[in-house]
Amino acid sequence: MKTRWTATKTAIVLALCGSTLASGFAAAQEAKAPAAPAKSANMTVLPGDDFFTWANGDWLAKTEIPADRGSWSAMGALAEDTNTRIAKMIEELGAAKDTSGEARKVADFYASYMDEAGIEKRGLEPIKPMLASIAGIKDKAALVRALGGSIRADVDPLNATNFYTENLFGLWVAQGLTEPSRNLPYILQGGLGLPDRAYYLENNARMAELRTKYQQHIAAMLKLAGMDKSEERAARVFELELALAQTHATREESADIQKSNNVWTMKDFAAKAPGVDWKAFFKAAGLSGQDRFQVYHPSAVTGAARLLANADVATWRDYLAFHKLNQYASLLPKSFADQRFEFNGKTLSGTPQQSARWKRALGATNAAMDEAVGKVYVAKYFPAENKARVQAMVAKIIDAFSHRIEKLDWMAPATRAQAQAKVKSMYVGIGYPEKWKSYDGLRVVAGDAFGNTIRAEEYHYQQELAKLKRKPERTEWAMPPQLVNAVNLPLQNAMNFPAAILQPPFFDPKGSDAANYGAIGSIIGHEISHSFDDQGAQFDAQGRLRDWWTKEDLEHFKAASSKLVAQYGTYKPFPDLAVNGQLTLSENLADLAGLEAAYDAFKTTPSGKSADADRDFFKGFAQGWRSKMREASLRRAVLTDGHAPAQYRTYIVRNMDAWYKAFDVKPGQELYLAPQERVKIW
């Protein structure tokens, strides 16, 4: 699973590094793609026709998506319960007179965000210095410094697959793709207010309507800030973003790690992206003296340089002003937050109601001090025995995956040896990190919601820049313990399983092996398998981007993967929109291999021998992915998310022979694939 906290995100982000499933490929004809799951359980559904609805029909019939959500799922419900407990915990910390240190900072940050009356009373005063600084930009040199100074460490292309930032570029600090012994600054594309370049460039009525409404949103925000001629300004800002979008890589291109492996020196910036004083830009960004940069999206860097070389400074001022207002809307008078939700929530996601203030406060607090919150959460809610039980499951599933590698008849001994070395050297973090982050240097002032957020962002940024002066740490975590999620870290050859996901319905210490291996076991297997998906397989045991495959083995892997691309590409959530099999390939590969490894591990347990064992295992897997999505949210996910919609993820079972036996699936049923059409890789 892949996410990163930001100040404007909700408290828990719910996308597990999962996958999707589509209809089968065939040499001569295309297999029929199963229909989208029925919403009613009042019909006879065979597992072989629609496994998702068979397993979740009752839940689908009875469950309504909460008004403040674009989707709802088993993960969503668990995250909601977890967040409720955490918010209560923070409020109790705030009320206790003896709360001190980081816990007091957490409580004060949260309380300041909850002080809506105080925020309303202060009006625009907190952001006025920022807007005045932008208004004072008179020439291109000042503009370049302002853009450099706005950069924050708010993206993560490999762990979180988070490519979005409203700043012109995003920064990520991690070990170099081919230099595991040192950390490098990664430069990613950014600067858009809409989710992705496709929203600017796709030529259809729905996208055209979204673009019109976005331009209206820009104008509304500028008008609320007292800026005249807001519609004219908004039109120019949108045209600037459109020009930026035209330079951006697609999601598929961003997923191609080879295209992203571009190391530039300062001389390269001057030669390949002329028109910008890059020394001044990086000095403002706190990156002076850096000799090497990992430029993930070179076309966006060269494109932005072209735009800046011919910059209309007034338009860039309006652009910066809008994005600051948009980023910090929830810390300004209610009219700003409401306007932002009107577009981002209702229009983009189809969500009818804004989240309660406490949920947004928790999201902001997690963004500011994720591990400080996590430390308190773990102490109260994560028993030591849970960690030991999950560690044992992980060991079994890793062992099962290793055995699968050993039995592969298509893999050469040289490749197999490298694969086994990678499996054996994996680092697995369970529950919480070995070493907690420190927030000693972060100043939190009671009643200063805006200032606290700005200081927290700057503190986090400086902490990330500090990594450039030290060696990579393999045991560093990429997500906090209170996140309902899991992640594979390819550069570290590592995995994190936060405490919050290690609870029912995914892991139940009192539950059956079938349910646990089907739910959390498949998630564990999924994360292990990410080390061997189309991206992960390009990294060796040290996390170095390196070709360790024989030519024949790589060709076999790519050919088998292409079948999975074709299989997923036949799923159509809407008549005009299909799942992108290439975009979702990494997740699909991990789902398939992960479920197979979890199944193998389950079969070694005493429970795995019972008559109904396989049915219970697969049912546990499918029920972990129960989900509903609003149309706008589903469309956005299909266009921009590397995971397929959850209802299709359960269909990965069509590639496993054991599923056919467990449910007596026959030819003619919707999900049936002939044995030769079932994708077999790991």
C-alpha positions as CSV (number, residue, x, y, z in Angstrom):
1,M,0.0,0.0,0.0
2,K,1.2,3.4,-0.8
3,T,0.5,6.8,0.7
4,R,2.1,9.8,2.3
5,W,0.6,12.2,4.8
6,T,0.1,15.8,3.6
7,A,-1.7,18.6,5.4
8,T,-4.6,18.6,3.0
9,K,-5.2,14.9,3.0
10,T,-7.7,13.2,5.2
11,A,-6.6,11.4,8.2
12,I,-6.2,7.9,6.8
13,V,-5.7,7.2,3.1
14,L,-7.0,3.8,2.2
15,A,-5.4,2.4,-0.9
16,L,-3.6,-0.9,-0.4
17,C,-1.0,-1.8,-2.9
18,G,-3.5,-4.0,-4.5
19,S,-4.5,-5.0,-7.9
20,T,-7.3,-5.5,-10.3
21,L,-8.5,-8.3,-12.5
22,A,-9.9,-8.4,-15.9
23,S,-11.2,-11.0,-18.4
24,G,-8.9,-13.5,-19.8
25,F,-6.7,-13.3,-22.9
26,A,-7.1,-15.8,-25.6
27,A,-5.1,-16.6,-28.7
28,A,-8.1,-16.5,-31.0
29,Q,-10.9,-14.8,-29.1
30,E,-11.4,-12.5,-26.2
31,A,-13.0,-14.0,-23.1
32,K,-16.1,-12.3,-21.9
33,A,-15.5,-9.7,-19.2
34,P,-17.7,-10.2,-16.1
35,A,-20.2,-7.5,-15.4
36,A,-19.7,-5.0,-12.6
37,P,-20.9,-6.5,-9.3
38,A,-24.6,-6.3,-8.6
39,K,-25.6,-4.0,-5.7
40,S,-28.3,-6.4,-4.4
41,A,-27.8,-9.7,-2.7
42,N,-31.4,-10.7,-3.5
43,M,-30.3,-12.7,-6.5
44,T,-28.7,-16.1,-7.0
45,V,-25.0,-15.5,-7.7
46,L,-22.6,-18.3,-8.3
47,P,-18.9,-17.8,-7.3
48,G,-17.9,-18.6,-10.8
49,D,-20.1,-15.9,-12.2
50,D,-19.2,-13.0,-9.8
51,F,-17.0,-13.9,-6.9
52,F,-17.1,-10.4,-5.5
53,T,-20.9,-10.3,-5.2
54,W,-21.1,-13.9,-4.0
55,A,-18.8,-13.1,-1.1
56,N,-20.1,-9.6,-0.4
57,G,-23.7,-9.4,-1.6
58,D,-25.3,-9.0,1.8
59,W,-22.8,-6.2,2.7
60,L,-23.4,-4.5,-0.7
61,A,-27.1,-4.5,-0.3
62,K,-27.1,-3.1,3.3
63,T,-24.2,-0.7,3.1
64,E,-24.5,3.0,2.2
65,I,-21.5,5.2,1.4
66,P,-21.1,7.8,4.2
67,A,-22.0,11.3,3.0
68,D,-18.5,12.6,3.6
69,R,-16.8,9.8,1.5
70,G,-16.3,9.2,-2.1
71,S,-16.1,5.5,-1.4
72,W,-16.5,3.0,1.4
73,S,-14.9,-0.4,2.1
74,A,-13.7,-2.8,4.8
75,M,-10.5,-0.7,5.0
76,G,-12.6,2.5,5.2
77,A,-14.6,1.2,8.0
78,L,-11.5,0.0,9.9
79,A,-9.8,3.4,9.3
80,E,-12.9,5.2,10.6
81,D,-12.9,3.2,13.8
82,T,-9.2,3.7,14.2
83,N,-9.5,7.4,13.7
84,T,-12.3,7.7,16.2
85,R,-10.2,6.0,18.8
86,I,-7.1,8.2,18.0
87,A,-9.1,11.4,18.1
88,K,-10.6,10.5,21.5
89,M,-7.1,9.6,22.7
90,I,-5.7,13.0,21.6
91,E,-8.6,14.9,23.2
92,E,-7.8,13.0,26.5
93,L,-4.2,14.0,26.2
94,G,-5.2,17.6,25.8
95,A,-7.4,17.5,28.8
96,A,-4.8,15.9,31.0
97,K,-2.7,18.4,33.0
98,D,0.4,16.2,33.1
99,T,0.6,15.8,29.3
100,S,4.0,17.0,28.1
101,G,6.7,16.7,25.4
102,E,5.6,15.4,22.0
103,A,2.2,14.3,23.4
104,R,1.5,17.9,24.4
105,K,2.5,19.1,20.9
106,V,0.1,16.6,19.3
107,A,-2.7,17.7,21.6
108,D,-2.1,21.4,21.0
109,F,-1.8,21.0,17.3
110,Y,-5.1,19.1,17.1
111,A,-6.9,21.6,19.4
112,S,-5.6,24.6,17.4
113,Y,-7.0,23.1,14.2
114,M,-10.3,22.4,16.0
115,D,-10.6,26.1,17.0
116,E,-12.9,27.2,14.2
117,A,-14.0,30.3,16.0
118,G,-10.4,31.4,16.4
119,I,-9.6,30.7,12.8
120,E,-12.6,32.6,11.7
121,K,-11.7,35.6,13.9
122,R,-8.2,35.8,12.5
123,G,-9.5,35.8,8.9
124,L,-6.8,36.2,6.3
125,E,-4.2,37.7,8.7
126,P,-2.2,34.5,9.0
127,I,-1.7,34.1,5.2
128,K,-1.3,37.8,4.4
129,P,2.5,37.8,4.8
130,M,2.7,34.9,2.3
131,L,0.4,36.6,-0.1
132,A,2.3,39.9,0.3
133,S,5.6,38.1,-0.5
134,I,4.0,36.7,-3.7
135,A,2.7,40.2,-4.6
136,G,6.2,41.5,-4.2
137,I,7.6,39.4,-7.0
138,K,8.5,41.9,-9.7
139,D,10.8,40.0,-12.0
140,K,11.8,36.6,-13.2
141,A,14.7,36.3,-10.7
142,A,12.4,36.9,-7.8
143,L,9.9,34.4,-9.3
144,V,12.5,31.7,-9.6
145,R,13.5,32.2,-5.9
146,A,9.9,32.1,-4.9
147,L,9.2,28.9,-6.8
148,G,12.4,27.3,-5.3
149,G,11.4,28.3,-1.8
150,S,8.0,26.7,-2.2
151,I,9.3,23.2,-2.8
152,R,8.4,20.7,-0.1
153,A,9.1,16.9,0.4
154,D,5.5,16.0,-0.5
155,V,5.8,13.3,-3.2
156,D,7.0,9.6,-3.3
157,P,7.1,7.8,-6.6
158,L,8.2,4.4,-5.4
159,N,6.8,3.7,-2.0
160,A,3.6,5.7,-2.0
161,T,3.2,6.1,-5.8
162,N,2.3,9.7,-4.9
163,F,3.1,12.0,-7.8
164,Y,0.8,14.9,-6.8
165,T,1.9,18.3,-5.5
166,E,0.5,21.8,-6.1
167,N,4.1,23.1,-6.0
168,L,5.9,23.4,-9.3
169,F,8.1,20.4,-8.4
170,G,7.9,17.8,-5.7
171,L,11.0,16.6,-3.8
172,W,11.6,13.1,-2.5
173,V,14.8,12.1,-0.7
174,A,15.9,8.5,-1.0
175,Q,18.9,6.4,-2.0
176,G,19.8,6.7,-5.6
177,L,18.3,4.3,-8.1
178,T,21.8,2.9,-8.9
179,E,23.6,4.3,-5.9
180,P,22.4,2.4,-2.8
181,S,25.1,3.9,-0.6
182,R,23.9,7.5,-0.8
183,N,20.7,9.5,-0.7
184,L,19.8,11.8,-3.6
185,P,17.1,14.5,-4.1
186,Y,14.5,13.3,-6.5
187,I,12.8,15.9,-8.6
188,L,9.2,15.2,-9.7
189,Q,6.7,17.0,-11.8
190,G,4.0,19.1,-10.1
191,G,2.2,22.4,-10.2
192,L,-1.3,21.2,-11.2
193,G,-4.6,21.8,-9.4
194,L,-6.4,19.0,-11.1
195,P,-5.4,15.4,-10.3
196,D,-3.5,14.6,-13.4
197,R,-2.5,15.8,-16.9
198,A,-5.4,13.7,-18.4
199,Y,-7.9,16.2,-16.8
200,Y,-6.4,19.0,-18.9
201,L,-5.8,17.1,-22.1
202,E,-8.6,14.6,-22.6
203,N,-11.1,15.8,-25.2
204,N,-14.5,14.7,-24.0
205,A,-17.5,16.5,-22.6
206,R,-17.0,15.3,-19.0
207,M,-13.5,16.6,-18.8
208,A,-14.4,19.8,-20.5
209,E,-17.0,20.4,-17.9
210,L,-14.5,19.7,-15.1
211,R,-12.1,22.1,-16.6
212,T,-14.8,24.8,-16.7
213,K,-15.7,24.2,-13.1
214,Y,-12.0,24.2,-12.1
215,Q,-11.5,27.6,-13.7
216,Q,-14.6,28.8,-11.8
217,H,-13.1,27.5,-8.6
218,I,-9.8,29.4,-9.2
219,A,-11.8,32.6,-9.7
220,A,-13.9,32.0,-6.6
221,M,-10.8,31.5,-4.4
222,L,-9.1,34.6,-5.7
223,K,-12.3,36.6,-5.2
224,L,-12.6,35.5,-1.6
225,A,-9.1,36.8,-1.1
226,G,-10.2,40.2,-2.3
227,M,-8.4,40.1,-5.7
228,D,-10.1,42.0,-8.5
229,K,-10.7,40.7,-12.0
230,S,-10.7,37.2,-10.6
231,E,-12.2,35.6,-13.7
232,E,-9.6,37.1,-16.0
233,R,-6.8,36.0,-13.6
234,A,-8.3,32.5,-13.3
235,A,-8.3,32.1,-17.1
236,R,-4.6,33.0,-17.2
237,V,-3.8,30.7,-14.3
238,F,-5.6,27.8,-16.0
239,E,-3.8,28.4,-19.3
240,L,-0.5,28.3,-17.4
241,E,-1.5,25.0,-15.8
242,L,-2.6,23.6,-19.2
243,A,0.9,24.5,-20.6
244,L,2.5,22.7,-17.6
245,A,0.2,19.6,-18.1
246,Q,1.4,19.3,-21.7
247,T,5.0,18.8,-20.4
248,H,4.0,16.1,-17.8
249,A,4.6,12.4,-18.1
250,T,1.6,10.1,-18.2
251,R,0.9,7.8,-15.3
252,E,2.1,4.9,-17.4
253,E,5.4,6.7,-18.2
254,S,5.8,7.5,-14.5
255,A,5.5,3.8,-13.7
256,D,8.4,3.0,-16.1
257,I,11.4,3.1,-13.7
258,Q,13.9,3.1,-16.6
259,K,12.5,6.3,-18.1
260,S,12.7,7.8,-14.6
261,N,16.4,7.0,-14.1
262,N,18.0,10.3,-15.0
263,V,20.8,11.6,-12.9
264,W,21.5,15.3,-13.6
265,T,24.3,17.6,-12.3
266,M,23.9,21.3,-12.1
267,K,25.5,21.6,-15.5
268,D,22.8,19.3,-16.9
269,F,20.1,21.6,-15.6
270,A,21.7,24.5,-17.4
271,A,22.2,22.6,-20.6
272,K,19.0,20.6,-20.7
273,A,16.6,23.1,-19.1
274,P,17.9,26.6,-20.0
275,G,16.2,29.8,-19.2
276,V,16.2,29.4,-15.4
277,D,18.9,30.4,-12.9
278,W,19.0,26.9,-11.3
279,K,21.6,27.8,-8.8
280,A,19.2,30.5,-7.4
281,F,16.3,28.1,-7.6
282,F,18.0,25.3,-5.6
283,K,19.5,27.8,-3.1
284,A,16.0,28.9,-2.3
285,A,15.0,25.3,-2.0
286,G,17.8,24.6,0.5
287,L,19.6,22.4,-2.0
288,S,22.8,24.4,-2.6
289,G,25.9,22.2,-3.0
290,Q,24.0,19.2,-4.3
291,D,26.1,17.7,-7.1
292,R,23.6,15.1,-8.3
293,F,19.8,15.0,-8.7
294,Q,17.5,12.1,-9.7
295,V,15.3,13.8,-12.2
296,Y,12.2,11.6,-12.4
297,H,10.3,13.6,-14.9
298,P,12.8,15.4,-17.2
299,S,10.2,16.6,-19.7
300,A,8.4,18.5,-16.9
301,V,11.7,20.1,-15.8
302,T,12.6,21.2,-19.3
303,G,9.0,22.3,-20.0
304,A,8.8,24.4,-16.9
305,A,12.1,26.0,-17.8
306,R,10.7,27.0,-21.2
307,L,7.6,28.5,-19.6
308,L,9.7,30.4,-17.0
309,A,12.1,31.7,-19.7
310,N,9.1,33.5,-21.3
311,A,7.3,34.1,-18.0
312,D,4.5,36.6,-17.6
313,V,5.3,37.4,-14.0
314,A,1.8,38.7,-13.2
315,T,0.2,35.3,-14.2
316,W,2.8,33.4,-12.1
317,R,2.0,35.6,-9.1
318,D,-1.7,34.8,-9.5
319,Y,-0.9,31.1,-9.9
320,L,1.2,31.1,-6.7
321,A,-1.5,33.0,-4.8
322,F,-4.3,30.7,-5.8
323,H,-2.3,27.6,-4.9
324,K,-1.4,28.9,-1.5
325,L,-5.0,29.7,-0.8
326,N,-6.1,26.3,-2.1
327,Q,-3.5,24.4,-0.1
328,Y,-4.3,26.2,3.2
329,A,-8.0,26.7,2.7
330,S,-8.9,24.6,5.8
331,L,-6.8,27.0,8.0
332,L,-8.6,30.1,6.7
333,P,-12.2,31.3,7.2
334,K,-14.9,28.7,6.5
335,S,-15.8,30.2,3.2
336,F,-12.4,29.1,1.8
337,A,-12.7,25.6,3.1
338,D,-16.3,25.3,1.8
339,Q,-15.3,26.6,-1.7
340,R,-12.4,24.1,-1.8
341,F,-14.7,21.3,-0.9
342,E,-17.3,22.4,-3.4
343,F,-14.8,21.6,-6.2
344,N,-12.5,19.0,-4.8
345,G,-15.1,17.1,-2.8
346,K,-18.4,17.4,-4.7
347,T,-17.2,18.0,-8.3
348,L,-14.1,15.9,-8.5
349,S,-15.1,13.0,-6.1
350,G,-18.9,13.2,-6.0
351,T,-18.8,13.5,-2.2
352,P,-21.9,15.2,-1.0
353,Q,-20.8,16.3,2.5
354,Q,-17.5,17.6,3.9
355,S,-15.8,15.6,6.5
356,A,-16.4,16.6,10.1
357,R,-13.8,19.0,11.5
358,W,-12.3,16.4,13.8
359,K,-11.5,14.2,10.9
360,R,-9.7,17.0,9.1
361,A,-8.0,18.0,12.3
362,L,-6.7,14.5,12.7
363,G,-5.5,14.4,9.1
364,A,-3.5,17.6,9.7
365,T,-2.1,16.3,13.0
366,N,-1.0,13.1,11.3
367,A,0.6,15.1,8.5
368,A,2.5,17.2,11.0
369,M,3.6,14.6,13.5
370,D,2.7,11.2,12.2
371,E,5.1,9.1,14.4
372,A,4.4,11.1,17.5
373,V,0.7,10.2,17.1
374,G,1.7,6.6,16.2
375,K,3.9,6.2,19.3
376,V,0.9,6.9,21.6
377,Y,-1.4,4.8,19.5
378,V,0.9,1.7,19.6
379,A,1.3,2.0,23.4
380,K,-2.4,1.9,23.9
381,Y,-3.7,-0.4,21.1
382,F,-1.1,-2.8,19.8
383,P,-0.4,-5.8,22.0
384,A,3.0,-7.4,21.8
385,E,1.5,-10.9,21.1
386,N,-0.1,-9.6,17.9
387,K,3.3,-8.6,16.6
388,A,4.7,-12.1,17.3
389,R,1.8,-13.9,15.6
390,V,2.1,-11.7,12.5
391,Q,5.9,-12.2,12.4
392,A,5.3,-16.0,12.3
393,M,2.8,-15.5,9.4
394,V,5.2,-13.4,7.5
395,A,8.0,-15.9,7.9
396,K,5.7,-18.7,6.6
397,I,4.6,-16.7,3.6
398,I,8.1,-15.6,2.7
399,D,9.1,-19.3,2.9
400,A,6.2,-20.2,0.7
401,F,7.3,-17.6,-1.9
402,S,10.9,-18.9,-1.8
403,H,9.6,-22.4,-2.4
404,R,7.6,-21.2,-5.4
405,I,10.8,-19.6,-6.9
406,E,12.7,-22.8,-6.4
407,K,10.0,-24.8,-8.3
408,L,9.8,-22.5,-11.4
409,D,10.6,-24.4,-14.5
410,W,11.2,-21.4,-16.7
411,M,13.8,-19.6,-14.5
412,A,17.5,-20.1,-15.1
413,P,19.7,-21.0,-12.1
414,A,21.5,-17.7,-12.3
415,T,18.3,-15.7,-12.1
416,R,16.9,-18.0,-9.4
417,A,19.9,-17.5,-7.2
418,Q,19.6,-13.7,-7.4
419,A,15.8,-13.9,-6.7
420,Q,16.4,-16.1,-3.6
421,A,19.1,-13.8,-2.4
422,K,16.6,-11.0,-2.6
423,V,13.9,-13.0,-0.7
424,K,16.4,-14.0,2.1
425,S,17.6,-10.4,2.7
426,M,14.2,-8.7,3.0
427,Y,13.7,-6.5,6.0
428,V,10.2,-6.7,7.5
429,G,8.9,-4.1,9.8
430,I,5.8,-5.0,11.8
431,G,3.6,-2.8,13.9
432,Y,5.9,0.2,14.3
433,P,9.5,1.4,13.5
434,E,12.5,0.4,15.4
435,K,13.5,4.0,15.9
436,W,11.0,6.8,16.3
437,K,11.3,10.2,14.6
438,S,12.0,13.2,17.0
439,Y,9.9,16.3,17.0
440,D,12.0,18.2,19.5
441,G,12.8,20.9,17.1
442,L,9.1,21.5,16.0
443,R,7.5,24.5,17.7
444,V,3.7,24.1,18.3
445,V,1.9,27.1,19.6
446,A,-1.6,26.7,21.1
447,G,-4.2,28.6,19.1
448,D,-2.0,29.1,16.0
449,A,-3.4,26.5,13.5
450,F,-1.9,28.2,10.4
451,G,1.5,28.8,11.9
452,N,1.7,25.3,13.3
453,T,1.0,23.8,9.9
454,I,3.6,26.0,8.1
455,R,6.2,25.2,10.8
456,A,5.5,21.5,10.6
457,E,5.9,21.5,6.8
458,E,9.2,23.3,7.1
459,Y,10.4,21.0,9.9
460,H,9.5,17.9,7.9
461,Y,11.3,19.4,4.8
462,Q,14.4,20.1,6.8
463,Q,14.4,16.6,8.2
464,E,14.2,15.2,4.7
465,L,17.1,17.4,3.5
466,A,19.2,16.3,6.4
467,K,19.1,12.7,5.0
468,L,21.2,14.0,2.1
469,K,24.1,14.3,4.6
470,R,23.9,10.7,5.8
471,K,23.7,7.1,4.6
472,P,20.4,5.5,3.7
473,E,18.7,3.7,6.6
474,R,17.2,0.4,5.5
475,T,14.9,0.1,8.6
476,E,13.4,3.6,8.1
477,W,9.6,3.4,7.8
478,A,7.6,5.0,5.0
479,M,4.2,5.1,6.9
480,P,3.1,5.6,10.5
481,P,1.7,2.8,12.7
482,Q,-1.8,4.2,12.8
483,L,-2.3,4.0,9.0
484,V,-4.5,1.2,7.7
485,N,-2.1,0.2,5.0
486,A,1.0,-1.8,4.1
487,V,3.9,-1.0,1.8
488,N,6.8,-2.5,-0.1
489,L,10.0,-0.4,-0.3
490,P,11.9,-1.4,-3.4
491,L,15.0,0.8,-2.7
492,Q,15.3,-0.7,0.8
493,N,14.2,-4.3,-0.1
494,A,11.9,-3.9,2.8
495,M,8.2,-4.0,3.9
496,N,6.2,-2.2,6.5
497,F,3.0,-3.6,8.1
498,P,1.6,-0.8,10.4
499,A,-0.2,-1.8,13.6
500,A,-3.5,-0.3,12.4
501,I,-4.0,-2.9,9.7
502,L,-3.2,-5.8,12.0
503,Q,-6.7,-5.9,13.5
504,P,-10.1,-7.3,12.4
505,P,-11.3,-7.8,9.8
506,F,-7.8,-8.3,8.3
507,F,-6.1,-9.9,11.3
508,D,-7.9,-11.4,14.2
509,P,-5.8,-13.2,16.9
510,K,-8.9,-15.2,17.8
511,G,-9.9,-15.8,14.1
512,S,-9.4,-18.9,12.0
513,D,-6.2,-19.5,9.9
514,A,-8.4,-19.5,6.8
515,A,-9.7,-16.0,7.5
516,N,-6.4,-14.6,8.6
517,Y,-4.4,-16.0,5.7
518,G,-7.0,-15.0,3.2
519,A,-7.2,-11.5,4.5
520,I,-3.9,-10.2,6.1
521,G,-2.0,-13.2,4.6
522,S,-2.9,-12.1,1.1
523,I,-1.8,-8.6,2.0
524,I,1.5,-9.8,3.3
525,G,2.0,-12.0,0.2
526,H,1.1,-9.0,-1.9
527,E,3.8,-6.8,-0.4
528,I,6.4,-9.6,-0.7
529,S,5.4,-10.0,-4.3
530,H,5.9,-6.3,-5.1
531,S,9.6,-7.1,-4.9
532,F,9.1,-9.2,-8.0
533,D,6.5,-7.3,-10.0
534,D,7.3,-5.4,-13.2
535,Q,9.0,-2.6,-11.2
536,G,10.3,-4.5,-8.1
537,A,11.9,-7.1,-10.2
538,Q,14.3,-4.5,-11.6
539,F,15.9,-4.0,-8.2
540,D,18.4,-6.4,-6.7
541,A,18.8,-7.5,-3.0
542,Q,20.5,-4.2,-2.1
543,G,17.8,-2.1,-3.7
544,R,19.9,-1.1,-6.7
545,L,18.3,-0.7,-10.1
546,R,20.1,-3.4,-11.9
547,D,19.4,-6.0,-14.6
548,W,19.9,-9.4,-12.8
549,W,17.8,-11.5,-15.2
550,T,18.9,-13.6,-18.1
551,K,17.5,-12.4,-21.4
552,E,15.3,-15.5,-21.8
553,D,13.9,-15.2,-18.3
554,L,13.1,-11.6,-18.7
555,E,11.3,-12.3,-22.0
556,H,9.3,-15.0,-20.4
557,F,8.3,-12.7,-17.5
558,K,7.3,-9.9,-19.8
559,A,5.2,-12.2,-22.0
560,A,3.4,-13.6,-19.0
561,S,2.9,-10.1,-17.7
562,S,1.4,-8.9,-21.0
563,K,-1.3,-11.6,-20.6
564,L,-2.2,-10.0,-17.3
565,V,-2.3,-6.6,-18.9
566,A,-4.8,-7.9,-21.5
567,Q,-6.8,-9.7,-18.9
568,Y,-7.3,-6.6,-16.8
569,G,-7.9,-4.3,-19.8
570,T,-11.2,-6.1,-20.6
571,Y,-12.9,-4.8,-17.4
572,K,-15.1,-1.8,-18.0
573,P,-16.6,-0.1,-14.9
574,F,-18.4,2.2,-17.4
575,P,-19.2,1.8,-21.1
576,D,-16.8,4.6,-21.9
577,L,-14.0,3.7,-19.5
578,A,-12.0,0.5,-19.0
579,V,-9.4,-0.5,-16.4
580,N,-5.9,0.3,-17.6
581,G,-4.1,-3.0,-17.6
582,Q,-0.7,-1.4,-18.0
583,L,-1.1,1.2,-15.4
584,T,-2.3,-1.4,-12.9
585,L,0.2,-4.1,-13.8
586,S,2.4,-3.9,-10.8
587,E,-0.5,-4.2,-8.4
588,N,-2.1,-7.0,-10.4
589,L,1.2,-9.0,-10.4
590,A,1.5,-8.5,-6.7
591,D,-2.1,-9.6,-6.0
592,L,-1.7,-12.8,-8.0
593,A,1.7,-13.9,-6.6
594,G,0.8,-12.7,-3.2
595,L,-2.4,-14.7,-3.0
596,E,-0.7,-17.8,-4.3
597,A,2.0,-17.5,-1.6
598,A,-0.5,-16.9,1.1
599,Y,-2.5,-19.9,0.0
600,D,0.6,-22.1,0.0
601,A,1.5,-21.0,3.5
602,F,-2.1,-21.6,4.7
603,K,-2.0,-25.1,3.4
604,T,0.9,-25.9,5.7
605,T,-1.2,-25.1,8.8
606,P,-3.4,-27.7,10.5
607,S,-6.5,-25.8,9.5
608,G,-5.5,-25.9,5.8
609,K,-6.3,-29.6,5.6
610,S,-10.0,-29.3,6.4
611,A,-12.7,-29.9,3.8
612,D,-13.9,-26.3,3.7
613,A,-10.4,-24.8,4.1
614,D,-10.0,-23.5,0.6
615,R,-13.5,-22.0,0.4
616,D,-13.0,-20.2,3.7
617,F,-9.6,-18.9,2.6
618,F,-10.8,-17.4,-0.7
619,K,-13.9,-16.0,0.9
620,G,-11.7,-14.3,3.5
621,F,-9.7,-12.8,0.7
622,A,-12.8,-11.5,-1.2
623,Q,-14.4,-10.0,1.9
624,G,-11.3,-8.0,2.6
625,W,-11.9,-6.1,-0.6
626,R,-15.6,-5.3,-0.1
627,S,-16.1,-1.8,-1.4
628,K,-18.5,0.8,-2.9
629,M,-17.5,3.9,-4.9
630,R,-19.4,6.9,-6.1
631,E,-19.2,7.4,-9.9
632,A,-16.9,10.5,-9.8
633,S,-14.5,8.8,-7.4
634,L,-14.5,5.6,-9.4
635,R,-13.7,7.4,-12.6
636,R,-10.9,9.4,-11.0
637,A,-9.4,6.1,-9.6
638,V,-9.5,4.4,-13.0
639,L,-7.8,7.3,-14.6
640,T,-5.1,8.0,-12.0
641,D,-4.7,5.1,-9.6
642,G,-2.2,2.3,-10.0
643,H,-4.7,-0.1,-8.3
644,A,-7.8,-1.4,-10.0
645,P,-11.2,-0.8,-8.4
646,A,-11.6,-3.2,-5.5
647,Q,-14.5,-5.2,-7.0
648,Y,-12.2,-6.4,-9.7
649,R,-9.3,-7.3,-7.4
650,T,-11.1,-10.3,-6.1
651,Y,-11.3,-11.7,-9.7
652,I,-7.6,-12.4,-9.5
653,V,-8.7,-15.8,-8.3
654,R,-9.6,-16.8,-11.8
655,N,-5.9,-17.5,-12.4
656,M,-5.6,-20.0,-9.5
657,D,-6.5,-23.7,-10.1
658,A,-7.3,-24.1,-6.4
659,W,-10.2,-21.6,-6.7
660,Y,-11.8,-23.6,-9.5
661,K,-11.7,-26.8,-7.4
662,A,-12.9,-25.1,-4.2
663,F,-16.0,-23.7,-5.9
664,D,-16.6,-26.2,-8.7
665,V,-16.3,-23.4,-11.4
666,K,-17.2,-24.7,-14.8
667,P,-16.8,-23.6,-18.4
668,G,-19.6,-21.2,-19.4
669,Q,-19.5,-19.3,-16.1
670,E,-18.5,-15.7,-16.3
671,L,-15.2,-15.9,-14.5
672,Y,-14.1,-19.2,-16.0
673,L,-10.7,-19.3,-17.8
674,A,-9.4,-22.3,-19.6
675,P,-6.3,-23.7,-17.9
676,Q,-4.0,-22.4,-20.7
677,E,-5.5,-18.9,-20.3
678,R,-4.7,-18.7,-16.6
679,V,-1.7,-16.4,-15.9
680,K,1.1,-18.2,-14.2
681,I,4.3,-16.3,-13.3
682,W,5.7,-16.9,-9.8
